[in-house]
Amino acid sequence: MYAFGDSKPPNPASNELLEEYLEEYMEVLLVKAYQRAIRRDPFTTKLLKEDLLYFLQDNNKTLARSLHMLKKEKEFLSSNKAFKELNNP
């Protein structure tokens, strides 16, 4: 928040407000994604990554960042698997 004009030690009120906005955004996003998952399969209890990404399509920056993080996760898991195979012959 410092980069956006807040003081170096951020104002506690700013932190609380940002946290409220983030919680509300995540709640709305997850409810929408869950509703989409139910439409996809009425007997499901799981959200798929695609259910979340569907609602990020309108926000190119967030979608790109999400896809980047998913790619990094996949790379990490594959390198971790390869590392474990090298250490456990």
N, CA, C and O atoms as CSV, one atom per row, in Angstrom:
chain,resi,resn,atom,element,x,y,z
A,1,MET,N,N,0.813,-1.180,0.000
A,1,MET,CA,C,0.000,0.000,0.000
A,1,MET,C,C,0.865,1.255,0.000
A,1,MET,O,O,0.404,2.331,-0.381
A,2,TYR,N,N,2.099,1.120,0.421
A,2,TYR,CA,C,3.023,2.249,0.458
A,2,TYR,C,C,3.202,2.836,-0.946
A,2,TYR,O,O,3.300,4.052,-1.109
A,3,ALA,N,N,3.243,1.967,-1.949
A,3,ALA,CA,C,3.429,2.422,-3.324
A,3,ALA,C,C,2.237,3.224,-3.829
A,3,ALA,O,O,2.364,3.982,-4.791
A,4,PHE,N,N,1.092,3.067,-3.197
A,4,PHE,CA,C,-0.110,3.775,-3.620
A,4,PHE,C,C,-0.419,4.981,-2.739
A,4,PHE,O,O,-1.552,5.463,-2.727
A,5,GLY,N,N,0.565,5.469,-2.009
A,5,GLY,CA,C,0.397,6.717,-1.278
A,5,GLY,C,C,0.211,6.588,0.214
A,5,GLY,O,O,0.133,7.602,0.909
A,6,ASP,N,N,0.138,5.370,0.734
A,6,ASP,CA,C,-0.002,5.212,2.180
A,6,ASP,C,C,1.376,5.395,2.824
A,6,ASP,O,O,2.397,5.315,2.141
A,7,SER,N,N,1.403,5.635,4.111
A,7,SER,CA,C,2.682,5.805,4.801
A,7,SER,C,C,3.390,4.459,4.902
A,7,SER,O,O,2.777,3.409,4.706
A,8,LYS,N,N,4.686,4.498,5.211
A,8,LYS,CA,C,5.468,3.267,5.258
A,8,LYS,C,C,4.859,2.268,6.244
A,8,LYS,O,O,4.589,1.131,5.856
A,9,PRO,N,N,4.634,2.649,7.506
A,9,PRO,CA,C,3.806,1.749,8.322
A,9,PRO,C,C,2.345,2.078,7.993
A,9,PRO,O,O,1.871,3.161,8.337
A,10,PRO,N,N,1.619,1.157,7.329
A,10,PRO,CA,C,0.283,1.491,6.833
A,10,PRO,C,C,-0.691,1.828,7.963
A,10,PRO,O,O,-0.590,1.329,9.084
A,11,ASN,N,N,-1.614,2.678,7.621
A,11,ASN,CA,C,-2.668,3.075,8.540
A,11,ASN,C,C,-3.547,1.850,8.823
A,11,ASN,O,O,-4.001,1.202,7.879
A,12,PRO,N,N,-3.798,1.518,10.086
A,12,PRO,CA,C,-4.631,0.353,10.405
A,12,PRO,C,C,-6.028,0.423,9.769
A,12,PRO,O,O,-6.594,-0.603,9.392
A,13,ALA,N,N,-6.571,1.625,9.655
A,13,ALA,CA,C,-7.879,1.766,9.010
A,13,ALA,C,C,-7.802,1.380,7.531
A,13,ALA,O,O,-8.735,0.785,6.992
A,14,SER,N,N,-6.694,1.718,6.883
A,14,SER,CA,C,-6.506,1.334,5.476
A,14,SER,C,C,-6.429,-0.181,5.355
A,14,SER,O,O,-7.021,-0.767,4.449
A,15,ASN,N,N,-5.705,-0.809,6.262
A,15,ASN,CA,C,-5.597,-2.269,6.247
A,15,ASN,C,C,-6.965,-2.923,6.419
A,15,ASN,O,O,-7.302,-3.866,5.704
A,16,GLU,N,N,-7.743,-2.424,7.362
A,16,GLU,CA,C,-9.062,-2.995,7.614
A,16,GLU,C,C,-9.977,-2.831,6.410
A,16,GLU,O,O,-10.702,-3.756,6.045
A,17,LEU,N,N,-9.944,-1.658,5.796
A,17,LEU,CA,C,-10.786,-1.402,4.629
A,17,LEU,C,C,-10.398,-2.315,3.465
A,17,LEU,O,O,-11.262,-2.906,2.816
A,18,LEU,N,N,-9.103,-2.424,3.208
A,18,LEU,CA,C,-8.626,-3.283,2.137
A,18,LEU,C,C,-9.007,-4.741,2.404
A,18,LEU,O,O,-9.397,-5.462,1.486
A,19,GLU,N,N,-8.894,-5.166,3.650
A,19,GLU,CA,C,-9.261,-6.528,4.007
A,19,GLU,C,C,-10.760,-6.764,3.797
A,19,GLU,O,O,-11.155,-7.823,3.311
A,20,GLU,N,N,-11.589,-5.796,4.156
A,20,GLU,CA,C,-13.028,-5.923,3.939
A,20,GLU,C,C,-13.358,-6.049,2.456
A,20,GLU,O,O,-14.156,-6.898,2.059
A,21,TYR,N,N,-12.733,-5.188,1.632
A,21,TYR,CA,C,-12.959,-5.254,0.186
A,21,TYR,C,C,-12.539,-6.612,-0.370
A,21,TYR,O,O,-13.253,-7.211,-1.174
A,22,LEU,N,N,-11.383,-7.088,0.060
A,22,LEU,CA,C,-10.872,-8.361,-0.434
A,22,LEU,C,C,-11.769,-9.516,-0.013
A,22,LEU,O,O,-12.054,-10.400,-0.820
A,23,GLU,N,N,-12.216,-9.522,1.229
A,23,GLU,CA,C,-13.106,-10.587,1.698
A,23,GLU,C,C,-14.421,-10.584,0.924
A,23,GLU,O,O,-14.928,-11.641,0.547
A,24,GLU,N,N,-14.965,-9.407,0.692
A,24,GLU,CA,C,-16.221,-9.312,-0.048
A,24,GLU,C,C,-16.043,-9.785,-1.492
A,24,GLU,O,O,-16.887,-10.508,-2.020
A,25,TYR,N,N,-14.947,-9.376,-2.125
A,25,TYR,CA,C,-14.666,-9.781,-3.506
A,25,TYR,C,C,-14.512,-11.298,-3.592
A,25,TYR,O,O,-15.073,-11.934,-4.484
A,26,MET,N,N,-13.755,-11.870,-2.668
A,26,MET,CA,C,-13.532,-13.315,-2.686
A,26,MET,C,C,-14.837,-14.073,-2.422
A,26,MET,O,O,-15.093,-15.104,-3.044
A,27,GLU,N,N,-15.649,-13.569,-1.515
A,27,GLU,CA,C,-16.921,-14.223,-1.216
A,27,GLU,C,C,-17.821,-14.234,-2.448
A,27,GLU,O,O,-18.392,-15.269,-2.792
A,28,VAL,N,N,-17.948,-13.091,-3.110
A,28,VAL,CA,C,-18.780,-13.006,-4.307
A,28,VAL,C,C,-18.233,-13.917,-5.402
A,28,VAL,O,O,-18.995,-14.633,-6.052
A,29,LEU,N,N,-16.936,-13.894,-5.607
A,29,LEU,CA,C,-16.306,-14.719,-6.636
A,29,LEU,C,C,-16.523,-16.206,-6.356
A,29,LEU,O,O,-16.860,-16.963,-7.266
A,30,LEU,N,N,-16.337,-16.624,-5.120
A,30,LEU,CA,C,-16.493,-18.042,-4.792
A,30,LEU,C,C,-17.949,-18.494,-4.872
A,30,LEU,O,O,-18.224,-19.619,-5.290
A,31,VAL,N,N,-18.871,-17.642,-4.481
A,31,VAL,CA,C,-20.293,-18.003,-4.600
A,31,VAL,C,C,-20.669,-18.167,-6.068
A,31,VAL,O,O,-21.336,-19.133,-6.437
A,32,LYS,N,N,-20.243,-17.225,-6.902
A,32,LYS,CA,C,-20.535,-17.330,-8.339
A,32,LYS,C,C,-19.907,-18.591,-8.934
A,32,LYS,O,O,-20.545,-19.298,-9.715
A,33,ALA,N,N,-18.660,-18.867,-8.564
A,33,ALA,CA,C,-17.979,-20.051,-9.087
A,33,ALA,C,C,-18.671,-21.329,-8.615
A,33,ALA,O,O,-18.789,-22.290,-9.375
A,34,TYR,N,N,-19.125,-21.340,-7.366
A,34,TYR,CA,C,-19.830,-22.523,-6.862
A,34,TYR,C,C,-21.155,-22.711,-7.607
A,34,TYR,O,O,-21.521,-23.836,-7.949
A,35,GLN,N,N,-21.863,-21.627,-7.856
A,35,GLN,CA,C,-23.116,-21.721,-8.607
A,35,GLN,C,C,-22.870,-22.248,-10.018
A,35,GLN,O,O,-23.664,-23.022,-10.552
A,36,ARG,N,N,-21.764,-21.819,-10.608
A,36,ARG,CA,C,-21.410,-22.326,-11.942
A,36,ARG,C,C,-21.073,-23.819,-11.873
A,36,ARG,O,O,-21.448,-24.582,-12.764
A,37,ALA,N,N,-20.373,-24.231,-10.828
A,37,ALA,CA,C,-20.031,-25.636,-10.664
A,37,ALA,C,C,-21.291,-26.483,-10.499
A,37,ALA,O,O,-21.364,-27.597,-11.019
A,38,ILE,N,N,-22.283,-25.960,-9.777
A,38,ILE,CA,C,-23.553,-26.676,-9.596
A,38,ILE,C,C,-24.290,-26.795,-10.928
A,38,ILE,O,O,-24.890,-27.833,-11.209
A,39,ARG,N,N,-24.252,-25.742,-11.753
A,39,ARG,CA,C,-24.892,-25.816,-13.079
A,39,ARG,C,C,-24.176,-26.835,-13.960
A,39,ARG,O,O,-24.805,-27.539,-14.749
A,40,ARG,N,N,-22.854,-26.904,-13.814
A,40,ARG,CA,C,-22.060,-27.844,-14.611
A,40,ARG,C,C,-22.371,-29.274,-14.208
A,40,ARG,O,O,-22.551,-30.140,-15.064
A,41,ASP,N,N,-22.435,-29.524,-12.894
A,41,ASP,CA,C,-22.721,-30.860,-12.366
A,41,ASP,C,C,-23.504,-30.702,-11.071
A,41,ASP,O,O,-22.927,-30.336,-10.047
A,42,PRO,N,N,-24.810,-30.971,-11.094
A,42,PRO,CA,C,-25.645,-30.737,-9.911
A,42,PRO,C,C,-25.241,-31.545,-8.680
A,42,PRO,O,O,-25.654,-31.210,-7.570
A,43,PHE,N,N,-24.452,-32.592,-8.849
A,43,PHE,CA,C,-24.066,-33.437,-7.718
A,43,PHE,C,C,-22.647,-33.185,-7.244
A,43,PHE,O,O,-22.112,-33.958,-6.449
A,44,THR,N,N,-22.035,-32.115,-7.722
A,44,THR,CA,C,-20.647,-31.840,-7.365
A,44,THR,C,C,-20.556,-31.093,-6.041
A,44,THR,O,O,-21.470,-30.365,-5.651
A,45,THR,N,N,-19.445,-31.289,-5.369
A,45,THR,CA,C,-19.143,-30.503,-4.169
A,45,THR,C,C,-17.801,-29.801,-4.335
A,45,THR,O,O,-17.298,-29.178,-3.400
A,46,LYS,N,N,-17.229,-29.906,-5.522
A,46,LYS,CA,C,-15.899,-29.339,-5.767
A,46,LYS,C,C,-15.963,-28.194,-6.772
A,46,LYS,O,O,-16.739,-28.208,-7.727
A,47,LEU,N,N,-15.118,-27.208,-6.515
A,47,LEU,CA,C,-14.895,-26.145,-7.490
A,47,LEU,C,C,-13.686,-26.530,-8.325
A,47,LEU,O,O,-12.689,-27.026,-7.801
A,48,LEU,N,N,-13.780,-26.304,-9.600
A,48,LEU,CA,C,-12.626,-26.500,-10.471
A,48,LEU,C,C,-11.972,-25.159,-10.733
A,48,LEU,O,O,-12.598,-24.110,-10.580
A,49,LYS,N,N,-10.729,-25.197,-11.123
A,49,LYS,CA,C,-10.021,-23.958,-11.451
A,49,LYS,C,C,-10.747,-23.207,-12.561
A,49,LYS,O,O,-10.793,-21.977,-12.575
A,50,GLU,N,N,-11.307,-23.966,-13.483
A,50,GLU,CA,C,-12.023,-23.358,-14.604
A,50,GLU,C,C,-13.247,-22.560,-14.138
A,50,GLU,O,O,-13.612,-21.555,-14.748
A,51,ASP,N,N,-13.875,-23.020,-13.048
A,51,ASP,CA,C,-15.036,-22.291,-12.523
A,51,ASP,C,C,-14.626,-20.904,-12.046
A,51,ASP,O,O,-15.352,-19.934,-12.265
A,52,LEU,N,N,-13.485,-20.803,-11.406
A,52,LEU,CA,C,-12.992,-19.504,-10.955
A,52,LEU,C,C,-12.492,-18.656,-12.118
A,52,LEU,O,O,-12.782,-17.463,-12.199
A,53,LEU,N,N,-11.745,-19.278,-13.007
A,53,LEU,CA,C,-11.176,-18.529,-14.133
A,53,LEU,C,C,-12.256,-17.959,-15.048
A,53,LEU,O,O,-12.054,-16.921,-15.678
A,54,TYR,N,N,-13.394,-18.631,-15.122
A,54,TYR,CA,C,-14.499,-18.147,-15.946
A,54,TYR,C,C,-14.898,-16.728,-15.549
A,54,TYR,O,O,-15.190,-15.900,-16.412
A,55,PHE,N,N,-14.912,-16.444,-14.254
A,55,PHE,CA,C,-15.342,-15.134,-13.777
A,55,PHE,C,C,-14.221,-14.099,-13.785
A,55,PHE,O,O,-14.453,-12.926,-13.492
A,56,LEU,N,N,-13.019,-14.528,-14.115
A,56,LEU,CA,C,-11.908,-13.592,-14.231
A,56,LEU,C,C,-11.667,-13.158,-15.671
A,56,LEU,O,O,-10.776,-12.351,-15.934
A,57,GLN,N,N,-12.450,-13.684,-16.599
A,57,GLN,CA,C,-12.257,-13.385,-18.019
A,57,GLN,C,C,-12.396,-11.901,-18.333
A,57,GLN,O,O,-11.737,-11.399,-19.245
A,58,ASP,N,N,-13.238,-11.198,-17.597
A,58,ASP,CA,C,-13.450,-9.776,-17.875
A,58,ASP,C,C,-12.302,-8.903,-17.394
A,58,ASP,O,O,-12.152,-7.769,-17.850
A,59,ASN,N,N,-11.502,-9.414,-16.491
A,59,ASN,CA,C,-10.381,-8.660,-15.944
A,59,ASN,C,C,-9.088,-9.286,-16.464
A,59,ASN,O,O,-8.574,-10.241,-15.883
A,60,ASN,N,N,-8.573,-8.744,-17.555
A,60,ASN,CA,C,-7.408,-9.342,-18.221
A,60,ASN,C,C,-6.194,-9.438,-17.322
A,60,ASN,O,O,-5.471,-10.434,-17.357
A,61,LYS,N,N,-5.963,-8.420,-16.522
A,61,LYS,CA,C,-4.778,-8.410,-15.657
A,61,LYS,C,C,-4.858,-9.519,-14.600
A,61,LYS,O,O,-3.882,-10.234,-14.370
A,62,THR,N,N,-6.017,-9.654,-13.965
A,62,THR,CA,C,-6.192,-10.686,-12.942
A,62,THR,C,C,-6.159,-12.075,-13.572
A,62,THR,O,O,-5.580,-13.000,-13.001
A,63,LEU,N,N,-6.770,-12.227,-14.733
A,63,LEU,CA,C,-6.757,-13.514,-15.418
A,63,LEU,C,C,-5.337,-13.909,-15.793
A,63,LEU,O,O,-4.938,-15.053,-15.577
A,64,ALA,N,N,-4.570,-12.981,-16.350
A,64,ALA,CA,C,-3.190,-13.277,-16.733
A,64,ALA,C,C,-2.350,-13.665,-15.521
A,64,ALA,O,O,-1.561,-14.608,-15.580
A,65,ARG,N,N,-2.524,-12.936,-14.429
A,65,ARG,CA,C,-1.773,-13.245,-13.209
A,65,ARG,C,C,-2.170,-14.615,-12.662
A,65,ARG,O,O,-1.313,-15.370,-12.204
A,66,SER,N,N,-3.451,-14.936,-12.706
A,66,SER,CA,C,-3.926,-16.235,-12.222
A,66,SER,C,C,-3.368,-17.371,-13.063
A,66,SER,O,O,-2.916,-18.386,-12.532
A,67,LEU,N,N,-3.404,-17.194,-14.375
A,67,LEU,CA,C,-2.856,-18.223,-15.265
A,67,LEU,C,C,-1.358,-18.386,-15.052
A,67,LEU,O,O,-0.843,-19.504,-15.084
A,68,HIS,N,N,-0.658,-17.280,-14.836
A,68,HIS,CA,C,0.778,-17.328,-14.561
A,68,HIS,C,C,1.052,-18.113,-13.272
A,68,HIS,O,O,1.958,-18.946,-13.226
A,69,MET,N,N,0.269,-17.842,-12.238
A,69,MET,CA,C,0.467,-18.538,-10.962
A,69,MET,C,C,0.145,-20.027,-11.083
A,69,MET,O,O,0.810,-20.852,-10.456
A,70,LEU,N,N,-0.859,-20.380,-11.873
A,70,LEU,CA,C,-1.177,-21.785,-12.092
A,70,LEU,C,C,-0.054,-22.488,-12.843
A,70,LEU,O,O,0.264,-23.642,-12.558
A,71,LYS,N,N,0.547,-21.784,-13.811
A,71,LYS,CA,C,1.683,-22.351,-14.550
A,71,LYS,C,C,2.862,-22.571,-13.610
A,71,LYS,O,O,3.516,-23.613,-13.669
A,72,LYS,N,N,3.138,-21.597,-12.744
A,72,LYS,CA,C,4.233,-21.729,-11.781
A,72,LYS,C,C,3.977,-22.880,-10.813
A,72,LYS,O,O,4.902,-23.603,-10.442
A,73,GLU,N,N,2.716,-23.048,-10.404
A,73,GLU,CA,C,2.376,-24.150,-9.503
A,73,GLU,C,C,2.664,-25.494,-10.178
A,73,GLU,O,O,3.215,-26.407,-9.563
A,74,LYS,N,N,2.281,-25.595,-11.451
A,74,LYS,CA,C,2.511,-26.829,-12.204
A,74,LYS,C,C,4.012,-27.113,-12.337
A,74,LYS,O,O,4.449,-28.253,-12.178
A,75,GLU,N,N,4.792,-26.074,-12.628
A,75,GLU,CA,C,6.247,-26.231,-12.734
A,75,GLU,C,C,6.843,-26.649,-11.398
A,75,GLU,O,O,7.719,-27.512,-11.351
A,76,PHE,N,N,6.378,-26.048,-10.322
A,76,PHE,CA,C,6.879,-26.385,-8.996
A,76,PHE,C,C,6.580,-27.836,-8.649
A,76,PHE,O,O,7.448,-28.548,-8.143
A,77,LEU,N,N,5.356,-28.277,-8.919
A,77,LEU,CA,C,4.984,-29.646,-8.598
A,77,LEU,C,C,5.791,-30.652,-9.413
A,77,LEU,O,O,6.194,-31.693,-8.894
A,78,SER,N,N,6.026,-30.345,-10.683
A,78,SER,CA,C,6.801,-31.279,-11.510
A,78,SER,C,C,8.268,-31.306,-11.083
A,78,SER,O,O,8.885,-32.371,-11.069
A,79,SER,N,N,8.832,-30.147,-10.735
A,79,SER,CA,C,10.232,-30.140,-10.286
A,79,SER,C,C,10.361,-30.795,-8.914
A,79,SER,O,O,11.363,-31.454,-8.634
A,80,ASN,N,N,9.366,-30.622,-8.065
A,80,ASN,CA,C,9.375,-31.255,-6.756
A,80,ASN,C,C,9.309,-32.780,-6.911
A,80,ASN,O,O,9.995,-33.514,-6.200
A,81,LYS,N,N,8.483,-33.240,-7.842
A,81,LYS,CA,C,8.372,-34.677,-8.100
A,81,LYS,C,C,9.708,-35.234,-8.615
A,81,LYS,O,O,10.152,-36.298,-8.185
A,82,ALA,N,N,10.337,-34.502,-9.537
A,82,ALA,CA,C,11.624,-34.939,-10.063
A,82,ALA,C,C,12.695,-34.949,-8.961
A,82,ALA,O,O,13.529,-35.854,-8.920
A,83,PHE,N,N,12.678,-33.989,-8.105
A,83,PHE,CA,C,13.629,-33.933,-6.988
A,83,PHE,C,C,13.453,-35.120,-6.059
A,83,PHE,O,O,14.436,-35.717,-5.619
A,84,LYS,N,N,12.214,-35.466,-5.758
A,84,LYS,CA,C,11.947,-36.604,-4.877
A,84,LYS,C,C,12.403,-37.908,-5.523
A,84,LYS,O,O,12.911,-38.798,-4.841
A,85,GLU,N,N,12.221,-38.022,-6.847
A,85,GLU,CA,C,12.651,-39.236,-7.551
A,85,GLU,C,C,14.169,-39.363,-7.532
A,85,GLU,O,O,14.688,-40.476,-7.442
A,86,LEU,N,N,14.890,-38.248,-7.615
A,86,LEU,CA,C,16.353,-38.308,-7.557
A,86,LEU,C,C,16.855,-38.720,-6.188
A,86,LEU,O,O,17.871,-39.408,-6.082
A,87,ASN,N,N,16.168,-38.316,-5.153
A,87,ASN,CA,C,16.608,-38.622,-3.786
A,87,ASN,C,C,16.125,-39.970,-3.286
A,87,ASN,O,O,16.650,-40.479,-2.297
A,88,ASN,N,N,15.150,-40.552,-3.936
A,88,ASN,CA,C,14.630,-41.872,-3.538
A,88,ASN,C,C,14.764,-42.834,-4.710
A,88,ASN,O,O,13.802,-43.039,-5.450
A,89,PRO,N,N,15.949,-43.432,-4.893
A,89,PRO,CA,C,16.132,-44.324,-6.053
A,89,PRO,C,C,15.366,-45.618,-5.928
A,89,PRO,O,O,15.426,-46.460,-6.824
